[in-house]
Amino acid sequence: MALFIGHGMLENYSREINIEDTEKLEYIIEFLKIPENLKEHVIFIRNHSKLDKDDLIKNEDEVHFYIIPFGG
């Protein structure tokens, strides 16, 4: 199972996801059901590296996600 860990206000979207082979992060983001108004402000990190939507996720992965501050 791939482990997705939300931090801060995203904690409620944390979950374990069973992935058959590999899956694009873009698809998994939809599965996490993060509200549309927040999606563009969330970053996903695996092994200290920022992920892009086209990056592949597999069952052994642990991915952390955070809201990035914006505005000013």
Backbone bond lengths (Angstrom), bond angles and torsions (degrees), N, CA, C in turn:
res aa  C-N    CA-C-N  psi(-1)  N-CA   C-N-CA  omega(-1)  CA-C   N-CA-C  phi
1 M - - - 1.443 - - 1.523 109.95 -
2 A 1.316 115.92 138.58 1.462 121.13 173.77 1.529 107.17 -85.54
3 L 1.291 116.11 136.90 1.457 121.65 -178.22 1.519 109.27 -105.30
4 F 1.324 116.40 122.65 1.464 123.12 176.89 1.516 107.43 -111.88
5 I 1.333 115.58 121.41 1.463 121.52 -174.75 1.517 108.86 -118.67
6 G 1.329 115.68 111.70 1.456 121.15 176.80 1.517 110.30 -86.64
7 H 1.315 116.29 143.31 1.460 121.37 -179.33 1.524 110.00 -115.70
8 G 1.328 115.53 150.73 1.462 120.22 -179.49 1.526 110.31 65.72
9 M 1.323 115.49 -133.74 1.464 119.75 -177.29 1.528 112.92 -69.26
10 L 1.337 118.34 -6.72 1.463 122.06 178.51 1.528 112.50 -92.91
11 E 1.314 116.64 1.91 1.460 121.34 -177.17 1.532 112.40 -55.41
12 N 1.324 117.48 -36.60 1.466 121.65 -178.43 1.523 112.98 -66.60
13 Y 1.324 118.13 -14.24 1.463 121.87 -178.69 1.526 112.11 -97.20
14 S 1.321 117.17 4.57 1.466 122.16 177.64 1.520 109.80 -67.99
15 R 1.341 115.24 145.08 1.461 119.46 176.64 1.518 111.02 -172.80
16 E 1.311 114.03 166.33 1.458 121.52 171.73 1.526 107.16 -100.51
17 I 1.321 115.85 137.86 1.458 120.83 -177.08 1.521 108.63 -128.81
18 N 1.330 115.94 128.01 1.452 120.95 176.24 1.530 108.78 -84.98
19 I 1.323 115.85 124.11 1.462 121.77 -177.96 1.531 107.62 -117.47
20 E 1.322 116.48 127.16 1.467 121.62 -177.89 1.529 112.09 -57.85
21 D 1.304 118.04 -60.52 1.460 123.32 -177.64 1.524 107.64 -124.56
22 T 1.311 116.22 -85.39 1.469 122.70 170.60 1.523 107.03 -138.22
23 E 1.319 115.33 158.37 1.464 120.74 179.66 1.520 108.30 -145.66
24 K 1.319 116.19 142.63 1.463 119.84 176.87 1.526 110.16 -66.80
25 L 1.326 114.82 143.04 1.457 120.44 178.10 1.531 110.72 -56.28
26 E 1.314 116.83 -35.81 1.460 121.49 -178.64 1.540 111.62 -54.69
27 Y 1.319 116.95 -42.40 1.467 120.79 178.87 1.528 110.67 -68.14
28 I 1.309 116.84 -41.82 1.464 120.82 -177.77 1.524 110.97 -66.38
29 I 1.315 117.27 -35.33 1.469 120.35 177.19 1.523 109.64 -57.16
30 E 1.325 117.55 -41.49 1.470 120.90 177.86 1.524 110.41 -63.52
31 F 1.324 117.05 -40.16 1.461 122.23 -179.31 1.536 111.76 -64.85
32 L 1.330 117.67 -31.74 1.468 121.48 -179.19 1.529 112.41 -70.96
33 K 1.337 116.47 -17.81 1.471 122.82 177.96 1.527 113.31 59.86
34 I 1.314 115.52 38.89 1.461 120.96 173.19 1.528 106.81 -69.91
35 P 1.338 118.58 133.63 1.471 120.57 -178.57 1.524 112.83 -55.44
36 E 1.317 115.82 142.07 1.466 122.62 -177.77 1.526 112.47 -52.11
37 N 1.330 117.14 -41.44 1.463 120.21 -176.62 1.533 112.98 -69.38
38 L 1.320 117.83 -12.00 1.470 121.16 178.71 1.527 112.86 -103.10
39 K 1.318 118.06 -24.76 1.470 121.50 -171.87 1.517 113.89 -52.47
40 E 1.311 118.22 -41.10 1.469 119.69 -177.22 1.525 112.87 -72.89
41 H 1.341 117.31 -8.09 1.458 121.81 -178.11 1.527 112.50 -111.15
42 V 1.332 116.81 14.25 1.464 121.55 -178.06 1.527 109.11 -109.46
43 I 1.337 115.47 136.05 1.462 119.62 173.07 1.530 108.14 -114.54
44 F 1.324 114.95 148.14 1.456 122.51 -179.72 1.521 108.13 -115.94
45 I 1.339 116.14 132.32 1.456 123.03 -175.29 1.533 109.42 -124.25
46 R 1.346 115.91 131.74 1.469 122.08 173.08 1.520 106.73 -132.62
47 N 1.321 116.15 127.03 1.477 121.25 179.20 1.523 111.99 51.16
48 H 1.304 117.26 45.19 1.459 124.34 176.16 1.525 114.05 68.22
49 S 1.332 117.50 16.28 1.465 121.54 178.86 1.517 110.34 -123.91
50 K 1.325 115.68 137.61 1.455 121.24 177.94 1.530 109.20 -71.30
51 L 1.322 115.41 136.13 1.461 121.02 179.37 1.521 110.83 -96.95
52 D 1.325 115.70 148.93 1.458 122.34 171.34 1.521 108.01 -102.00
53 K 1.323 116.67 163.67 1.465 120.84 -177.00 1.520 113.20 -61.34
54 D 1.337 118.43 -24.51 1.469 121.47 -179.44 1.524 113.50 -87.90
55 D 1.335 117.65 -5.03 1.461 120.07 179.54 1.526 110.43 -67.77
56 L 1.327 115.23 145.74 1.461 121.15 -178.30 1.521 111.25 -91.81
57 I 1.324 115.06 140.72 1.461 123.32 179.81 1.520 107.18 -114.92
58 K 1.339 116.16 141.48 1.464 120.94 175.37 1.530 109.30 -128.41
59 N 1.314 116.01 171.09 1.465 121.09 -173.54 1.522 114.97 -58.25
60 E 1.300 118.54 -29.87 1.468 120.34 -176.37 1.525 113.10 -80.55
61 D 1.326 117.95 -5.41 1.468 121.31 -173.45 1.522 113.08 -77.37
62 E 1.324 114.10 146.87 1.461 122.60 169.69 1.523 106.04 -120.04
63 V 1.314 115.94 117.80 1.457 122.09 -175.47 1.520 108.66 -119.28
64 H 1.322 115.89 128.59 1.465 121.50 176.42 1.517 107.69 -104.80
65 F 1.338 116.60 143.54 1.458 118.30 177.01 1.526 110.90 -133.85
66 Y 1.338 113.07 144.41 1.460 122.34 -171.44 1.519 109.95 -136.94
67 I 1.334 115.79 153.27 1.467 122.02 168.88 1.516 106.55 -83.36
68 I 1.319 116.77 134.50 1.465 119.63 175.03 1.525 108.24 -98.47
69 P 1.316 117.90 138.32 1.461 120.94 179.95 1.521 111.02 -65.74
70 F 1.313 115.59 145.67 1.454 120.81 178.09 1.529 108.65 -146.97
71 G 1.300 115.82 167.84 1.473 120.31 -179.42 1.519 110.53 92.11
72 G 1.312 114.93 -171.22 1.451 114.59 179.58 1.458 114.80 165.37
